[in-house]
Amino acid sequence: MSRASTKIWLTGANGLLAKALKTELSDYPLLTTTHKELDICHINKSKNFITNNKINIIINCAAFTQVDKAEQQPQSAYAINSYAVKNLASLMAQQGGKIIHFSTDYLFDGLKEQPYNETDRPKPLNIYGHSKLLGERYLHKICPNSVTIRTSWLYGDGGNSFVHKILKQLDKPQINVVANQLGSPTYANSLAKVIPYLLESNLSGIFHYSAFGTTSWYNYACEIMKLTSPNQLYKLTPINGRQLTQAKRPFCSVLDKKKILKTLPIKINDWQSELTAFLKAAKLYP
């Protein structure tokens, strides 16, 4: 699909990834909406928006991402992560368009001893993971020329990222951080740089993307502190995840990136250098 004939709708425009995408895709014909402006759970409103604006690609960043809250509000989680995706897939299939969708490492139970690849069988442990998996399945059944990118531990500009949450707690005498869950942090700006390659291609299917390397939330927090507030490292206390969270989470949900690296001309950095780049860009690095 040529850029001249492309009309893109970016949903969830206030999120970490969408903010990065708005910058990365500034040269594309891009329309953006927040949840307040257009709730994608309303199929008629979505249909009117797509029709009136001649949308042929949706980049879906809208999601219910609060893992513990999803256990308390499963209907909301499934409405956004599953059934809204189903509706958008139906609408784009009718238009002959496609969706670029984002999913999660929390589809897996975390018991595999190697990084998860795209053909591994999902076994989600919580409502959030179940709802994201169902959304994926609807999307690729109804609109099979679409793309899903599974990612993990996303952070970037915005007050809700893990980095900001750690730095906001510096006035506390002790900061409890989960030490028994492993994964790979992903910088939203780096993930956003992958999307133009997908827009210029006819690729479809599922891809995994995250930074290289494995860490725990606790060691991740230690790296944040070491780079920004080294004299505050003593405040960090490692704890078991079950002490802090309601929903079950995978022990180790590192994603295998071989497929996307073979398919696209991209480079993936280690999570430590990505974190340093983010902190410098956000002026949080001394």
N, C-alpha and C positions, 0 to 999 in steps of 0.2 A: 504494500500500500504506500503510495507516494505521500510525501509530507503535505503537498498541496491539497490532496483530497482527504487528509486526516482531520477529524474534529474530535477532540478528546475531552472527556468529562472526568475530572479528578474529584472523587468523593472524600469525605472526612478531612476537609482542607485545613483544619486546625491541629491535626496530629503531627507527631514528630517527623514521620516519613513524608507526609504530604507537604510540609513546609520545605523540606529539602528538595522535593520534586518540583515545586513551584519555581525554585531557583534554577534547577537543572534543566527544566523544560521551557524556559522563558522564550525560546525561539519557536515554540510549537503553538498551534491554535488550541489553546487550553481554556476550558471553562471549569471553575472550581465552585464547590458548594460545601458548606458546613452542615452539621446535623440540624442546626436551627433553621438554616435556609431551605434545606430539602432533606427530609427524613426518608432514606432509601427503603424503609419498611413499608412505605405507601406506594404501591405499585402504579396507581393511576398518575400520581404526581411524577414518578420517575418516567413513566411512559410519555407524558406530555413534555417533559424536559428533553428527553431523547429525540422525540419527533420534532419539536419546535426548533431545536438547535442542530438537527441533522448529525447527531453523535454517532460515530462508528467505532470508537474505542472508549472503553471505560477503564480507568485506573482506579481500582477500588481500595482505598485506604480506610474506609469506614469499618469499624469493628468494635465489638465489646471485648476489651482487653483486660479488665480487672478480674484476675483469676479467682480470688477468694469471693468476690462479690457475685460472680457467676454461680457459685454454689447456693447463694441465697436468692438469686434472681434468675433461675434457669430459663424462664420464658423470655426474658429480655435478651439473654445471651443467644438463644436459638433464633430469636426473631431477627437479630442483626447479622449474626455470623453464619446462619444457615439459610433461613427462608428468604431474607432479602437478597442474598446471593443467588438463590434459585430464581427469584423474580427477575433480577437483572440479567441473568443468563438467558432466560426466555425472551426477554425484550431484545437483547442483542442478537440472538439467533434469528429472530424475525427480521432484523435489520441487515443481517449478513455481516455483522460486526464481531468484535472480540472483546474479551476482558483480560486485563492484567491484574491479577489478584494476589494478595499476600496472606500467607498462612504461618504456621508456627512449629517449632521443635516440640511443643507440648502434645503433639499427636502421638508421641512415642512414650513407652513406659520407662525408658532409661536403663534397661538391664543389659543391652547389647554391649559387648566389650570393645567394639570398634565403632567409629562414627557411622551414623545412619545415612544410607543412600536412598534414592528416590523410589527404589523398588521394595524396600523393607516394609513389612506389614505394620500399619499403625496400630497402636494399642494405648489410646489415651487413658489417663488416670483421673481426669476431672471433667467437669461440665464444659469448661472453656475449650479443652482439647477436643471433646466430642463434638461440640458445636462447630468448631473450625473444620474438622474432618468432614462433617456432613455437608458443609458449604462447599468444600473442594469437590466432593462427589457429585453434588448437584451441578456445579459449574461444568465439569468435564464431560458429564453425560449429556447435558442440554446444549452446551456451546463448546464443542470439542476443540475448536481452533484457538481456545484461550490458553493463557499461561498462568500458572501458580508458582510463586516464589515462596518457599518456606524459609524463614529466617529465625534468629534467636536473639534474645537479650538486647533488644533494640534501644539505642539511646541517641540523643541529638539535641538540637536547640528546643528548649521548652522546659518548664518547671517540673514536669512529671517523670523525667528520666531518672534512672538509678543514680547517675552521677550527681544530679542536683539534689536528690533526696538525701544522699550522704552528706553533701556539703551544707545542707540546711540544718543538719543536726549537730553542728560543731559546738553549739552552746550547751549541749547535754554533757553530763559527766560520764556517760557510758553510751555507746552505740552498739546495739546487738545486730549482728549480721550472720546470715545462714552460711554454714561452712560445709554442709554435707550435700550440696547440690552443685553439679558441674555442668558447664556449658561454654559457649563462645559469645562474648559481647559483639555487637554489630553496630557500627557507626552509620546512622541514617544517610549521611551525605555520600558515603561510599556506595551504599546500596542504590541510592538514587541515580548514580552514574551508570548503572547497568541498564536502566530502563530505555534510554535512547537506542541502544543496540536492539532491544526487543521491538521497539516501534518501527525500526527500519528493516525488520526481518519478517519472515512468515512462520516463525517458530511457534510451537504449541507444546503443551505438556507441563510437567512439574520439574522444578529446579530447586536445588538447595543453595543458599548463600548465607555465609557469616564470615567473620574474620577467622584467621587461622589461630590455632592454639586453644588450650583448655584451661579454665580457671574455675574457682568457686566464687560465690558471691562475696565471701569474706576476703579472699585474696584480691579480688577485683577492687573491693573497697580499700584494701591496703595500698594498692597501686594508685588509686585516686588520691588518697591521703599523702602518700609519699611524694607525689608530683605537685600537690597544691598546698598541703598543710602538714609538713613532716613532723612538726612538734605536737600534732594531735593524734598520731598513730596509736598512742597508748589507750585512747578511748575505745578502740574497736575491740569487741568481744565476740569470739566465734560461738555460735549456738547451733543446735539441731533445728532443722527446718520445721519440724512439727511443733516446736515451741512458739513459733512466730506466725505460721500460716495455717489457714483452715483447709484449703484444698490440697490434695495430694499432688506432688510434683515429681517429675522423673529425676532419678539420681544423676544420670549423665546423658545429656541430650545433644551431644556434639554432632553437627551435620557434615556429611561428606560432600566436598565441593568439586569432585572430579568432573562430573557431567557438565556443569556450567563453564568450567575452565576449558574443557575440550570444545565446547559449542560456541563460546563467545570470546572475542579478543580482549579479555580483561585480565587485570592483575588483582590478586587478593592479598592484603597485608596481614601481619600478625596483630592481635588485639591490642598489645601494648603500644605499638607505634600509632595505631588508629586512635587510641585514647589520648595519647599525647597531642596528636594533630587536632582533635576536637577541643581539648582544653586550651590550646594556643589560640584556635579560631574564636573560642568563646571568651577569651581574655581571662581565663581562670588559672592559667599556668604562669607562675612568677618569672 
